[in-house]
Amino acid sequence: MRLFDRAVVRVLPAVPRAVVRRVAAPYIAGPTLDDARRVVADLNAEGMLATVDVLGEEVSRPEEAEAIAGAYHDALRAIQEDGLAANVSVKLTALGLKVDEALCRSLTGRVLSDAEARGIFVRIDMEDSSTTGETLELYRSLRGEGHEGVGVVLQAALRRTLEDIEALAPLRPSVRLCKGIYLEPSSIAFQEFEVIRKSFVACLDALLEAGCRVAVATHDEWLLERALERVDGLDDTAYELQMLLGVRVERARELAAAGHPLRIYVPYGRRWYEYSLRRLQENPKVAGYVARDLLGRIVPGR
Ligand SMILES: Cc1cc2nc3c(=O)[nH]c(=O)nc-3n(C[C@H](O)[C@H](O)[C@H](O)COP(=O)(O)OP(=O)(O)OC[C@H]3O[C@@H](n4cnc5c(N)ncnc54)[C@H](O)[C@@H]3O)c2cc1C
């Protein structure tokens, strides 16, 4: 990333919310469940699968967690009613992890039971490192209770991940492997781009060797190539590729057309701000987009 772009990433929180919203619009289906239904149906029509995510994280009151759980029940009903090829992703902090752990467990268990009754898979997203241990522990206890239709996410940037894979391997978990978006200290996370790439490949190899179902979530062409070499000849049920809505759209289409199971992460909802900031941070052209939009506001009709 150029120096100018890095500088913009640092000041992004100071960019007006309306600008963030407009520039980040391609990353989000829209504010309502109907928006998500429409976007998922379009993706399905193009041969792509989807993961529906209700936007929201770090709620501060139990009622907010309950409202988000309610939104998931609505999303599950919609997926079933419309016959969509989609599953859902949940964030534990949105279901109250930091407010009341027992409530979070109960809400997550209820979402999972509802999803299982409808034959829909649930992925637990991975958030920052203050939640890693609790997230994996909750995953283990859900599996211990007999839930099978649930998976986790592991972050290649974390130094602990290879050990986590070894510890989880007897459960043959379904794992989404990603680099990890949260800024973490070097004591627990790799910092250099190439080191994170190497860790990603090592984690992918370990997961495949352990017979886990792997969802390779990356837009990094170098990593995609490494992953494609490794999944060559594997059954469709053993792996999938995942990308985010609005990122490398043409490449996603190409991979799906080549016959790979390709799933797009589709967030929707009114709590769009934090997610949008993270996506903008990762957009290599962020400075240009934000500058153009700001300029458009200062010089209307430009
Ligand atoms: C389906 C999915 C689910 C995820 N779930 C989680 C999760 O639960 N927890 C977590 O910590 N992280 C999650 N992530 C984010 C992930 O950890 C990375 O932060 C993110 O994918 C960027 O890393 P990358 O591997 O795509 O490589 P990068 O090197 O960041 O990107 C490779 C290339 O992709 C393009 N690109 C990437 N991002 C953008 C963007 N926003 N706009 C435009 N172009 C872009 C650029 O061309 C860039 O050079 C998820 C990612 C995906 C795809």
The ligand as an SDF file (V2000), in Angstrom:
LIG
                    3D

 53 58  0  0  0  0  0  0  0  0999 V2000
  -15.4210  -14.8390    3.3640 C   0  0  0  0  0  0  0  0  0  0  0  0
  -14.5020  -14.1600    4.3160 C   0  0  0  0  0  0  0  0  0  0  0  0
  -14.7680  -14.2240    5.6640 C   0  0  0  0  0  0  0  0  0  0  0  0
  -13.9070  -13.6070    6.5870 C   0  0  0  0  0  0  0  0  0  0  0  0
  -14.1200  -13.7790    7.9230 N   0  0  0  0  0  0  0  0  0  0  0  0
  -13.2350  -13.2770    8.8020 C   0  0  0  0  0  0  0  0  0  0  0  0
  -13.3460  -13.5400   10.2020 C   0  0  0  0  0  0  0  0  0  0  0  0
  -14.2530  -14.2260   10.6790 O   0  0  0  0  0  0  0  0  0  0  0  0
  -12.4060  -12.9870   11.0220 N   0  0  0  0  0  0  0  0  0  0  0  0
  -11.3650  -12.2210   10.5540 C   0  0  0  0  0  0  0  0  0  0  0  0
  -10.5340  -11.7670   11.3460 O   0  0  0  0  0  0  0  0  0  0  0  0
  -11.2550  -11.9520    9.2350 N   0  0  0  0  0  0  0  0  0  0  0  0
  -12.1450  -12.4540    8.3670 C   0  0  0  0  0  0  0  0  0  0  0  0
  -11.9900  -12.2000    7.0260 N   0  0  0  0  0  0  0  0  0  0  0  0
  -11.0310  -11.1530    6.5700 C   0  0  0  0  0  0  0  0  0  0  0  0
   -9.6690  -11.7140    6.3390 C   0  0  0  0  0  0  0  0  0  0  0  0
   -9.0760  -12.0570    7.5750 O   0  0  0  0  0  0  0  0  0  0  0  0
   -8.7730  -10.6670    5.6570 C   0  0  0  0  0  0  0  0  0  0  0  0
   -8.6590   -9.5490    6.4730 O   0  0  0  0  0  0  0  0  0  0  0  0
   -9.2710  -10.2290    4.2910 C   0  0  0  0  0  0  0  0  0  0  0  0
   -9.7860  -11.3040    3.5590 O   0  0  0  0  0  0  0  0  0  0  0  0
   -8.1230   -9.6020    3.4810 C   0  0  0  0  0  0  0  0  0  0  0  0
   -7.0980  -10.5160    3.3210 O   0  0  0  0  0  0  0  0  0  0  0  0
   -6.8050  -11.2940    1.9420 P   0  0  0  0  0  0  0  0  0  0  0  0
   -6.4310  -12.6910    2.2930 O   0  0  0  0  0  0  0  0  0  0  0  0
   -7.9650  -11.1590    1.0370 O   0  0  0  0  0  0  0  0  0  0  0  0
   -5.4830  -10.6170    1.3900 O   0  0  0  0  0  0  0  0  0  0  0  0
   -5.1500   -9.0900    1.0630 P   0  0  0  0  0  0  0  0  0  0  0  0
   -3.6890   -9.1000    0.7780 O   0  0  0  0  0  0  0  0  0  0  0  0
   -5.6790   -8.1580    2.0680 O   0  0  0  0  0  0  0  0  0  0  0  0
   -5.9530   -8.8210   -0.2710 O   0  0  0  0  0  0  0  0  0  0  0  0
   -5.5560   -9.3710   -1.5170 C   0  0  0  0  0  0  0  0  0  0  0  0
   -6.0900   -8.4820   -2.6240 C   0  0  0  0  0  0  0  0  0  0  0  0
   -7.5160   -8.5040   -2.6140 O   0  0  0  0  0  0  0  0  0  0  0  0
   -8.0280   -7.2170   -2.9290 C   0  0  0  0  0  0  0  0  0  0  0  0
   -8.7820   -6.7090   -1.7680 N   0  0  0  0  0  0  0  0  0  0  0  0
   -8.7710   -7.1930   -0.4970 C   0  0  0  0  0  0  0  0  0  0  0  0
   -9.6210   -6.5160    0.2920 N   0  0  0  0  0  0  0  0  0  0  0  0
  -10.1880   -5.5740   -0.4960 C   0  0  0  0  0  0  0  0  0  0  0  0
  -11.1700   -4.5650   -0.2890 C   0  0  0  0  0  0  0  0  0  0  0  0
  -11.7530   -4.4030    0.8870 N   0  0  0  0  0  0  0  0  0  0  0  0
  -11.5260   -3.7960   -1.3330 N   0  0  0  0  0  0  0  0  0  0  0  0
  -10.9650   -3.9560   -2.5480 C   0  0  0  0  0  0  0  0  0  0  0  0
  -10.0360   -4.8990   -2.8120 N   0  0  0  0  0  0  0  0  0  0  0  0
   -9.6510   -5.6880   -1.8180 C   0  0  0  0  0  0  0  0  0  0  0  0
   -6.8560   -6.3650   -3.2680 C   0  0  0  0  0  0  0  0  0  0  0  0
   -6.6060   -6.4650   -4.6400 O   0  0  0  0  0  0  0  0  0  0  0  0
   -5.7380   -7.0000   -2.4730 C   0  0  0  0  0  0  0  0  0  0  0  0
   -4.4700   -6.7210   -3.0000 O   0  0  0  0  0  0  0  0  0  0  0  0
  -12.8010  -12.8610    6.1010 C   0  0  0  0  0  0  0  0  0  0  0  0
  -12.5380  -12.7990    4.7390 C   0  0  0  0  0  0  0  0  0  0  0  0
  -13.3490  -13.4590    3.8430 C   0  0  0  0  0  0  0  0  0  0  0  0
  -13.0090  -13.4160    2.3920 C   0  0  0  0  0  0  0  0  0  0  0  0
  1  2  1  0
  2  3  1  0
  2 52  2  0
  3  4  2  0
  4  5  1  0
  4 50  1  0
  5  6  2  0
  6  7  1  0
  6 13  1  0
  7  8  2  0
  7  9  1  0
  9 10  1  0
 10 11  2  0
 10 12  1  0
 12 13  2  0
 13 14  1  0
 14 15  1  0
 14 50  1  0
 15 16  1  0
 16 17  1  0
 16 18  1  0
 18 19  1  0
 18 20  1  0
 20 21  1  0
 20 22  1  0
 22 23  1  0
 23 24  1  0
 24 25  2  0
 24 26  1  0
 24 27  1  0
 27 28  1  0
 28 29  2  0
 28 30  1  0
 28 31  1  0
 31 32  1  0
 32 33  1  0
 33 34  1  0
 33 48  1  0
 34 35  1  0
 35 36  1  0
 35 46  1  0
 36 37  1  0
 36 45  1  0
 37 38  2  0
 38 39  1  0
 39 40  1  0
 39 45  2  0
 40 41  1  0
 40 42  2  0
 42 43  1  0
 43 44  2  0
 44 45  1  0
 46 47  1  0
 46 48  1  0
 48 49  1  0
 50 51  2  0
 51 52  1  0
 52 53  1  0
M  END
$$$$
